[in-house]
Amino acid sequence: MKKISNVIIKVKDKIKKRKLRKKLQSTDFTIVSNNCWGSFTYQKYGIEYKSPTVGLYILGHDFVKLCADWEKYFKYKLEFIPWKQASYYYALTDTTPYPVAKLGDIEIYFMHYHSEEEAAEKWYRRVKRINPDHMIFKLSQREECSKEDIKKFVQLPLEHKICFSYEKVNGAIIVPELKNFSGDEMEIINRHFDDLTILNE
């Protein structure tokens, strides 16, 4: 009975995602996100990951640098560093270690990967899937993301970008719940924003 129940749940989930995909004008888009919002969005619609920035996070100031010159950064080779050498280590001392890499002068925190080999393999594979003609850049005010970082991101000359902030910044969508928030932000973001708004632009 449990197996049958699991099959029914999976079928219902596939049907739900198929209905959601029909609302999209295209499924070939790349989401460059500072955290897991991008991966959860792909999962929501049942779409293959077409971005290397899934299952990881990037500190606010580093993410702004990445977005400002993404073509350059995505050509760099990952250079993995010891856990204790990560600049954000002071906030992770009670966390089980996971791979951290330098991409040029920025750091990538592969929080959902078990090894450097897995992180690297999936990163390079997904870099090849990037669609440069349909890119969406998204930043949330978390993980050392300052108000100044938000301002810089909003001012970047990117055609499609979205920003969520708990501080008031022109061009950003205010999400008060983000302050001191930890975990999956998808639910609280959805209270303030319909992702179809930017996915179909």
N, C-alpha and C positions, 0 to 999 in steps of 0.2 A: 504493500500500500504506500509505503514511504517513497519508493522508486516512482510509482505512478504519479504521486503528488508532485514530486520534483519535476517530472516530465511536463505536467500540466502547467506548473509555474514557469518553466522555460518557454513553453509554447506561447503563453500569455504575454511574457516579456518580449518575445520576438514580434508578436503582433502589435504590441504597444509601440515598439521602436519603429516598425514599418510605417505605422500611421503617422508618427512624428516626422519621419524622413520625408514623407510626401509633402510636408509643409515647407521643406527646404527647396530653394531654387537651384542649389548645387550642393553636392556632397564632397566636392574636391576643394577643400580649403585647409589652410594651415593656421592653427592657433598657436601663437607664441605667448605663453603665459608664465608669470613668475611663480606659479604653484600649480596644484592639481586641478584647478578649475577647467583647464583645457582638456585634460584627460577625461574628467567627468562629463564634459560636454560631448566629446566623441562617444562615450559610453551611452549617454542618454539617447542618442540617435542611432546607435549601433553602427558607427562608422569606424573604419580603420584609422589608426593613429597616423596622421600626416604631418607630424611635428616631433622634433626630438625633445621638446620641453614637456614631457609627460612623466608622471611618477617621480617628480623632483621639485625642488624649489630653488630660487635665486634671490639673494638679498636685494632689497630695493634699489640701492645705488648702483649695484652691478647690473641689474636688469635694465635700468635706464641706459646704461652704456651699451649693452647688448642690442637693444632696440634701435639706438641711434646709428649703429653701424652693423646691422645683423648679417649682411653679406660677407663682411670680413670675418666676423666671429665664427660663423658656421663653417668656415674653411679651416679654422684652427684645429689642431690635434689636442685631444684631452690629455692632460698631465695629472695623474692621480697623486694626491699628497697624503701624508699621515693624518689620521683623524685629529690628533691633538694640535696639528699645525693650522687647522681651519680657523679663519678669523672669527667665526661664529661659535667656536668651541665652548666659550665661556657660558653660553646659554644651553649647551647640550651635554653637560657633564653627567646628567642622570639618564641620558639616552643611550640605547644600544647603538654602537658604532655602525655606520654605513658608509659607502664610498663617497668621497669628496674629490673633485677634480678642478684644476685650473684650466680655463679656456682663455688663453691669452692672459689678461690681467683681471679676469673675473672668476668667481668660484661657482661651481655647480654642486648642489647637495642632492645626491641620488638616494633619497630617503626610502624609496620602495624597491631598492635593488639589493641583492644579497652579495654581490661580488663586483669587483672592478671589471672583470671580464664581461659579465652580463650587462652592466651599465654601458660599457664602451660599445659592445656589439649592437645593442638596441639604439644607442645614440646615433652611430654612423649609418645604420640602416634607415632610420627615420629622417635623417638629414637629407637623404636621397629622395625622400617623398615630398619634400617641401614644394608647394606650389607658389612660386614668387608672384604670380598674377592675382592670387586671392589669399592675402595674408591678413590676419586679425591679431592685433597686439593688445594684450590685456594685463593690467597691473592692479593689484589690491594692496592697500596699505597694511602690510604685515611684514614680519621678518626684517626688522631694521629699515623699514620704508618710511622715510620722513616726509613731512609736508613739503619740503623743498624738492624731494625726489618726485613727488606727485606733480608739482608745478612743472618740473623739467620734462616729465613724461608727456603731460598734456600739451606742451609746446612743441613736441617733436613733429616734424613734417611727415607724418604717417597717414596714409589715406583712411585706413580703418583701424581705429584704436578705441579702447574702452577702459575707463579707470574707476575704481571703487575706493572711496576714502571715508574715514570717519571724521576727518577734519574738512572744513569747508574750503574748497578750492574750485575756482571757476573751471568748468569743463569736466569735472569729476562728479560721479553719482555718489551722493552721500549715503553711506550704510553705517549708521551709528554702532550696530552690533559688532563691527569689525574690531573695535578697540579692545585689546587684550584677549581677542578671540583665539582659540586653538582648535584644530580639527578641520573637518570638511566644511568649507564655507558656502557650498552650493545652495543649501536651503535658505540661508539668510540673504544671499545675493538675489535669489529668485523672488524674494518678497519685494524687491525694489526694481527688478529689471527682467525683461523677457529677452532671452538670448537670440530669439528669431530677429529681433530688431537689428542686430549687427550681422548675424549670419547671412541674412538675405539682402544686405546692402549691395 
